[in-house]
């Protein structure tokens, strides 16, 4: 099915928006009137530009406050409409969007509205133009799609049909099943948008918080199924008003938008994509740094050992149990070494650059990722290196699809030569499962401010992970928004977060959480090896004592080691944190009884403690 996007959904000039839409793979655009008025190009030049880019102009919008008004006012409206129709003829657009009136002059008279819309359609027909009438959710007298359809049906004009907008329909809680009663040929246009479920004025909700399908809480796919049952054959078009999208670069936003329509078409059975290949575990996390010593000191204190080195690259493998960390000091580390905090202070460049995901079918995972517009990353490798498929996540993190230790498939581990462990006296094989790290429990990735919704859709659609509910976490300097994506069995957990403003992604660090069966013993061993744990305030433990009952000496141990505690309906969670190295810190976690969360209730305390530690160390 053809895809289209409203220019209002993207940032930049009209030319930049058209270019972004074309490069992302859209077939057409809706041209928003303000974009045309602000453009130095003539309508004819815009028409040629769209044709050169392979774009059709599917809709011109909006025309407001037309119907159900006094006769003299309607006469002025027809003069205004004639000018727009002449412009549309120059532009090469054949469908105009007319929104239900919000004018104080409009009266509650369906017969009058139908008669005046019929006259408007008479005029439009002279120019070869169709009128698509849409019910705004905040319309003065017409605010539901079935009411708008009733007026269109009453007018009974071949050049007058209806425009269905998922936001206007679903934000009011209307039942979309009634859409099936509208003949498909009278559905002139379909506009799609999702939105988070918010309790707020619907106009403000619409103007500031729409998002692409699959990024919010609406059942957009269900609505599309009802529309398709009418026989509708027009494009699937996105109309999204979003403050963040308007400040983001148009190119990535357009790609994200088109990805959302590909996933939507897959969901409703309209398009076949390579099947999702859900990752089964984390093969490794790769840190890049210009100076390995600070981070390897922390890993060593945690009980990791340097077990192997890449045969042709300056990359070391540090391992404990099934938790593997790659330390890369090659050229890729240099951009990270130049990072600065939002205050301009230089910070150590250690950063999380790549994640290896265990995959049942690495090639199949790569095919799906490419079909959903994920950038496929070129990889420099020696002839003997294992071929690894990799794509870039929205935040730039490289995702490798791996098959570790499976004889039938190439393994990344074969690129590493075991080292004699002379640099670290702790052999990972000797660490007991009771007190040592067993695996990577989860990874926490701070997203660029403009790409949080994109990241959620990417990890859900490309990787086949399930998205949990979004939560807001209080930071001393604002709110952090966080949302976890997981595999069904919890073997892959990724927590995505974003700060309250554009600069916050340079302040908050990424982190890697290691699973252990005994966090108290693991924390003690780390501290005894010279590691620094994040100190938590005494007030936190006083509050814990009031909320929960602990065994004798248990709370004292938590207080001593900076261990945080939480529980949910399924089990208990104990966790503590190392100090931050560059832009990375580590977490030790103990899950008991099937606990499903990430200690979100403790996040404000942890964030405040990190701010204090940062001030004390000057980092």
Order of alpha helices (4+ residues) and beta strands (2+ residues): beta-alpha-beta-alpha-alpha-beta-alpha-beta-alpha-beta-alpha-beta-alpha-beta-beta-alpha-beta-alpha-beta-alpha-alpha-beta-alpha-beta-beta-beta-alpha-beta-alpha-beta-beta-beta-beta-alpha-beta-beta-beta-beta-beta-alpha-alpha-alpha-beta-beta-beta-alpha
